[in-house]
Amino acid sequence: MSIDRGDMNDGFPADASRLLARGAADDVRARRRLAAATADLHLSEADRLDDRYRSALHHMIAGLCALVERDLRQFAARLLVSRGLPEPALALSEAAPVVFAALRDAGLIGDPAFMRAMLGRTGLALLAERLPVAATTAERPSLLVRLVEHRDGVVAAAASALMAADARRRDAIDGAAPRNDIAAEQQHQLVWWTAAALHRAFAGASDDRSAFDRALTEAAERALAVHDEGERAEAAAMRLVAMLAPQPSERGELLCEALADRRPGLFVALLAQAIGLGFDSVRDVLIDPESDRLWIMLRAAALDRETIARLGLALCEAAPGRDVEAFADQLDAIMAVTPAAAEAALAPLYRHADLRAAMDVLGAGA
């Protein structure tokens, strides 16, 4: 709710003004609901998010918005107090959160790059939940526990960082988001979107708009300056794999153990390193239950039949959209693809992301 006193100076009591404003917005909301219902009607069951995915995605995005909003409001309020402007500082400190609803209503949360990142991180978190639990023993603990105790201190430190990042990510799926758990590009988008939403909601509380703008801008710049995307679970997984530098003969067992350990992010990092692709490209294929590219990626990594069968079975159990019988029927065809042919089939994914986006716009994506 805006607290701009200027919009109350219309000859009506405040409550009446708010009622009229809400009524004027009903047309917009009605059109938005109609568009959403129409889009949902045309979605296939395979493309529709299940209730758990939708709820987790909502909590993930809302948690990130709340974290960035809280950081910006607290720092901007301190700056305003120090500059002799207590009224806007009080408004920023005490008002209810406004950013998530504002961004959602403005359609900014539907930004393709932002949503790709949010769908990816949510998909990996849910896959970790759904993977079968493998038995471990004192003599043979899980993969990540063994790596934390690795004799190479660099590997052990990287494994510890991944374990901590994974724990933060899993805690965040239905709760508060941890700091630095977002890529720099999405952090940049979210910080400035948040600043704009806060400006719209609270600038009217200040008699000195320029001072309010400066405080909000400094708060946004501070949030960007202190952000360290290297603490993300994805970055930690890629660092660990780089430190391990697994040999081709080790990849299959490590991939199987990563899934048995319920660490799909580590699985993605291992496979990305094996075939020379970026983490996001492999992750997007992994969380798409209808994508055959995953089997092509496994062949591009030159994995044998037994390993691919083990991985496929685990993933079919974990992903509701993957059919284990269909996978079994495909296994001969998967193994008939040579690693060289598989790599050639993945050629579009090796292009720079900006080039691929530009080619899509031009209709030249093949």
Secondary structure as GFF3:
##gff-version 3
##sequence-region A 1 366
A	DSSP	three_ten_helix	5	8	.	.	.	ID=ss1
A	DSSP	alpha_helix	14	41	.	.	.	ID=ss2
A	DSSP	alpha_helix	51	82	.	.	.	ID=ss3
A	DSSP	alpha_helix	86	94	.	.	.	ID=ss4
A	DSSP	alpha_helix	99	106	.	.	.	ID=ss5
A	DSSP	three_ten_helix	108	110	.	.	.	ID=ss6
A	DSSP	alpha_helix	112	130	.	.	.	ID=ss7
A	DSSP	alpha_helix	143	148	.	.	.	ID=ss8
A	DSSP	alpha_helix	153	172	.	.	.	ID=ss9
A	DSSP	alpha_helix	184	202	.	.	.	ID=ss10
A	DSSP	three_ten_helix	203	205	.	.	.	ID=ss11
A	DSSP	alpha_helix	209	225	.	.	.	ID=ss12
A	DSSP	three_ten_helix	229	231	.	.	.	ID=ss13
A	DSSP	alpha_helix	233	244	.	.	.	ID=ss14
A	DSSP	alpha_helix	248	260	.	.	.	ID=ss15
A	DSSP	alpha_helix	264	275	.	.	.	ID=ss16
A	DSSP	alpha_helix	279	286	.	.	.	ID=ss17
A	DSSP	alpha_helix	293	300	.	.	.	ID=ss18
A	DSSP	alpha_helix	305	318	.	.	.	ID=ss19
A	DSSP	alpha_helix	324	336	.	.	.	ID=ss20
A	DSSP	alpha_helix	339	345	.	.	.	ID=ss21
A	DSSP	three_ten_helix	347	350	.	.	.	ID=ss22
A	DSSP	alpha_helix	353	362	.	.	.	ID=ss23
###
